Amino acid sequence: MTFSFERNVPVSRMVMISGFDLHSDFHVGLEQPVFVRAGESIDYERGDVVVTAPSGEQRRYSAGGSHWICRIGGRS
């Protein structure tokens, strides 16, 4: 599942993520799918995917790859 979200905003339900769009023009892929529980947030830092629990505890996962998404044309 590819997931679009606001950085560091808690998700409303448990999701399994294998990749996500960090911005409208940047995609992050994961080496293995990651479960993000309701209330946790997700971010991308220096090649790692960081899942943060409401308590502040963090889990780090290595991103399998990331790339800029080529967009043709301007914004509408």
N, C-alpha and C positions, 0 to 999 in steps of 0.2 A: 504494500500500500504506500502510495506517495502522499505526503501530508503537508499541507500549507498551514502556517501558524505564525503568530507574533512571537518573537524571541522572548524567552523568560516569562511567558504568560502560562499559567497552569492549564493543562488540558482538562476537559470536563468529564472524560470517561477513559477507561483503559484502552490503549491502542497498541498495536504491534506495528512498528515502523521499520521499513527496509531502506527508505530514502525520503528526503524531504527537500522542499524548496526553501532555502534560507531567506532569500530575497526574491523578487520577481525575476531576477536574472542569474541566480546562483543555485545550483543543485548539489546536494550532499548525498552520497550513497554510503551505506554501511556494509562492512564485511559480513555481518550476520544481523538478522532482525533483532530489534530491541523492544521490550515491553515497557511502555510508559504508563504508570498508574494514574488514575484520577487524582488531580491535585499536584502532580509533578510537572515540572517545566523542562524544556529541552533547549539546548544551545549548541553552537559549534565553536570550538576554540582550538586554534593551532593544530588542525588535523584530527582532533578528537571530538566526539559527540559527548556532551555532558548533560546528564539527567539529574535534576535537583529536586529533592523531596521537600515538602513543606517545612520539615525540621531543619533544612539547610544541608543535610547529608547529600553528597554528590557521588554519582557513579559515572565512570569514564569508559567510553568504548572507542576503539580505533575506527575511524571512517575508512571505508574501502576506497573511496575516491570522491572527488568533487570537481565541478567544472562550471564555467560560466556558460549560461544559456544564450545562444545567439538569437537575437530578435531582429527581424527585418521590419523597417519602417518605424515611425514614431508612435508615441502614445496617442490614443484616441480619446 
